[in-house]
Amino acid sequence: MTGVSPWRCFALAALLAALLATPAGAQAPSLPPLPASGCNVGPITNFLAADATRPGVINLVFFGAQGTSVEFFECVDDRLRPLGRLAAPPDQGTELLEATTWDCARASRSFVARAMLPDGTLVAGAYAVRTGSCATRFELRVPRRAAEGRVARVRVVDRWGIGDFKPRLCIAPPRGDKVCSVIGFRKAVTIRTRRFRARMAGRWRIELRVDRHRVRRTVTVGGGAAPKAPPVVLTTGDSTMQGIDNFLADELGDAGTVRSDIRVGTGISKSDWLAMARAQVKRYKPRFTVMSLGVNEGFDMTTPGGTNVVCCDEPWLAEYVRRLRAMMVTYRRKGEGRVLWLTLPLPRGGPLTATMTAVNGAIVRAAAGMKYVSVLRMDSLFTPGGYADVIRYRGRYIRVRTADGIHLNVSGTAIAASVIAAAIKRIGR
């Protein structure tokens, strides 16, 4: 990640307004000792965010340190694992780039950070995020067909770009025993290649074993129909899609190939999302597009006629709906694509509530009567009677929101992904 962090675009306005400039050279008092066990670093007062949109790595940003040093930790087995300590200018979030990497054994990650302000106040933040599991870490690239007697190539791709792992690759001919071998990835190595000679006609089965997960592909040698490639599912939008994309890949398995393209900090009223949508369609050619977007809205817009409209009265809503419909038409791909647009769970409070309520209404309004476009009501699922940290789901009470009162936590994104997967499978039938 380079340049200005996109996380700064959606930090709570109330929090940012509370930041006070720190005089040059000001020193904060020493931080208290860390607990011998447990992950409590103090009362949660500030906003900490974890950005896991870049496969393989997690960036952390802490807001409101007022120029003092921030200590970052991961909570692992109820103990604090230090990740780093640094300071940033008083008017900026403190960002620890590539704080840590994704881990096959720990898809659900919890982070905390703390700082001591110049006036001696201890401030802390917490955030949980769910990264991809090993089920989606490796990609198998094989030819759909191969000539009998020729050499076929199997490429194993580490989509996380981390390396330092040893999955097991098995190749099974149409008749006879499978042959398995370990594929060793050194650190930062992302692609390994294995070859096999297709000595007999029929369907060869290729399987990559990663812990308890399996990635399977087939190669048709000689005659016969080649297997149909799974449909591409594009998951896109702003930070509200983060975590949902990885759970959705697990939910769909071999029934879909999830391609994630998240644009943190963007919004329809502030960014050229129609151009982004056209580029995505050209690149991915998605059968399904799953969109969650709208937490960074409320900006003035200019209509095609040159009129400036201000959020969130009727002229603004009409322009927002127009832009929404143009994007939906793009993702439909002239009838080749299906669009699943998510409404947003309402935030805890503040000015965002009115904006996100307007956005949700605009989504429903834009999709009305549009063929191949479905609206999945996440607002009705997570906030049917207004904001709630805990909802009842499948007979259990589950905490579903992060400390910022805006985003879904790990459990919430898992629930959202299951709803989306069910909709995709229902539409695909």
Phi, psi and omega in degrees: 000130180235164177074205183286131182295131178294341179298332182292344182284338185234013175297153183300132182297322181296323180291314182295326179294336183275352183291133179246140179294141179258129179303147180303134178081002180295139180243133178276152174299164181294147176284148178291161179300152177284152177293148179294328176214162184087167185240022180276112179253008178132171179300138180284109184242336188237171183265120171247134179234145175245124180255107180246027182283339176269117185305130173100336183227159178233126173259146179238144176219133182243131183254140172095022180281349177057037176085357180273166181289140178247133174261129181249140180220155165250139177271112182233120180053043177063029175224153181273126176252112183298138178246335180159166180218130178199167179238160178224165176305151186303330184266013182233157171289151179267111190249121176259099182287141179048052182300324179197173181251163174295156184222125180302325184279344183222086179284327179268121186237143181234133184230149174224159177211155180212158177206156175249115182291163181303333180273007178090005179279129176274124178239150183211159177217159180218148179203140176241143180218153179245120179264180178291149176267177178296342179298335182240005183290317186254143178244136176259121177248113182228155174289145178289330178227155175212147178282142180298134180088350181268165178273129176252149184247134176247125178250126176256120186246126173274101185291344179278341180071024184260316186073203179057052182208158184226078174286168182245128182252129179239135178237122184241123176286170179302328177223135180115182185274147175284154178242126183242146177209156180276134176257107183271126175253120171285168180303133178071000174281128187249342182225132172233146184239137172233146180239150173217151179267123183280083189280344180222151180286155180128194183258115177270138182253127180247129182224130174252126182253120180233103188054236180269001183268155180226135172242123187237141173219164177230153176235123178271119181253128182080217183282182180097160182282137176284147179296146180283133180291142178295151182292149176276129177246112179270122174253124188211174182130209180257202185297341180290348176273342185299130182094320177297320183300318182290318176297322180296321177300320177293319181297318185279329181058229181281358181280354179192148176256108184276127174242119185259130178221084185262133180245087184296137175084001180268168177199155182296326182276358182230349185228158178273077184288335178295319177296320177298316181299316179297319178294320179296316180297319179295321184281313190261335185047058188287139169285322177234137172240124178250120187240133170227113189205138175144003181278346182245050184248184179104004181278154174299147177231159176247126180286165176303334178277000177093007180275135176274129181238144186246138180295141002228048181281182187299316178301321178295314179299319180298319178291321179296317178297320179300316179292321177301312183297323178297320177292317180299319177298320179297313182290339177292338177054049177055037177095352179277342183245160175236138186244129174241108185255126183268133166282170188255132170301137184292147180283174183296326181168190179085185184297337179297332183300311180295319181296313182290329174296318178295319179298315180300317178297322180293322179299312180298318181294318182293322184280346184302124178079002181270121179291141178073011177241126178239141176255124176259117190276082177291334176294321178289328180288314188260336182224056183295329179242025185107181185301140175209133174287328185238136175234161174265123184221120180053046174081006180230151173271125187229130174283127189236000184241153176276173183295339182284350179073013181241308188269162172278145175274191183302313180296320180295317179292328177295318179296314180301317181296323180294323177294317180295315180300318179298321179294319179297315180294324179292317179293323184288344181288000000 
